[in-house]
Amino acid sequence: MKKIREIFIHKQIRLILRALCCAMVLSSLFSMTGFCCACRDIEDRVLRFHILANSDSEEDQSLKLKVRDEITTYTDKLFQNCHNKEDAMAAARNHITSIQEKALEVVRNEGYNYPVRASVTKANFDTRVYKDFTLPAGTYDAVRIVIGSGEGHNWWCVLYPAVCVPSAEKKIGSALTEGETEIVTDSDCYVVKFKIVEWMHSLFSYS
């Protein structure tokens, strides 16, 4: 009788532990659902910038940064009257030829004959840590510039709001809600969640 009671108690304990584990998993999933939705909202509020260098040579990487400086300065002025990402996207599309020409001018002035291609597109980003903030993985609208073969290390940043320019007055939080700003600026608190979002993004991107 005592053995039967012990077996019964052990079964009850296992059931309780399983129930607790399920509750913890469900709680985590519900928590991640809200976090993932906030991350998707962040995707919809910023315009990223992506430059691909011709190669990984020191000269080509230096050229990439010179193109970066020219384009971020130009777009900072171009977007200064934009009130949201949609305005910035429209301005980028309307001036994409000028953006390409300015990038090409830098390349030519530096003595290279590489072709330059500029476009407004969608691009997959991993979680990116910048100086004062972190942007979660996702599929973002971006202005992309490809120099030459585009086989060198690339460079990413944010064109709108203008955080690529050191002198920019706009901060990333100017385009986000209070909750979204907390996510990107208090990144240490969300390291694990960022990893889960990045894993989910990779899973759905390549499925």
C-alpha positions, 0 to 999 in steps of 0.5 A, a space after each residue: 500500500 505504501 509503495 502504491 501511495 509513493 508511486 501515485 505521489 511521484 506521478 502527481 509530482 511529475 504531472 505538476 512539473 510538466 504543467 509548470 514547464 508548459 505554463 512557463 513555455 506558454 508564458 514565454 511564447 506570449 511574451 515573445 509574441 508582443 516583442 516580435 510585433 514591436 520588432 516588426 513595427 520598428 521595421 516599418 518605421 526606419 529606412 536602412 542604408 546598405 553599401 557593398 564595396 567592390 572588394 575587401 582591398 584596403 583601397 576599395 573599403 576606403 572608397 566605400 566609406 567615402 561614398 558613405 560620407 557623401 550619400 549620408 550628407 546628401 540624404 540628411 539634407 534630402 530628408 530634413 523635411 520628412 515627417 515619417 519613413 513613408 516621406 523618406 521612402 518617397 524622397 529616396 525613390 524620387 532622387 535615386 538617380 541623383 543618389 547614384 550620380 553622387 556616388 558615381 562622382 565620388 568613385 570617379 573623383 577617386 580615380 576608379 572606373 567602377 560602375 555604381 548601382 543605387 536602388 530602393 529595395 528590401 533587404 534582410 538584416 541580422 540584429 545590428 548593434 550600433 553605438 547607442 542602439 540595437 536594431 532587431 533582425 528583420 526585413 527592412 526597406 533600404 537604400 542600397 548602393 553597389 560599387 563595382 562587383 559588390 563583393 567586398 564587406 558591406 556597411 549598414 546604417 539608418 538613413 531615416 531617421 538620420 543616425 548615420 551622420 555624426 552631426 545629425 540632431 535626429 535620434 532613432 527614438 524620434 521615429 519610434 514609439 516609447 516602447 519601441 525606443 526602449 527595445 532598441 536603446 535598452 538592448 542589454 535587457 533583450 539580448 535573448 529575445 533579439 536572438 530568438 527574433 533573429 532565429 525566427 527571421 532566419 527560419 522564415 526567410 529561408 523556408 
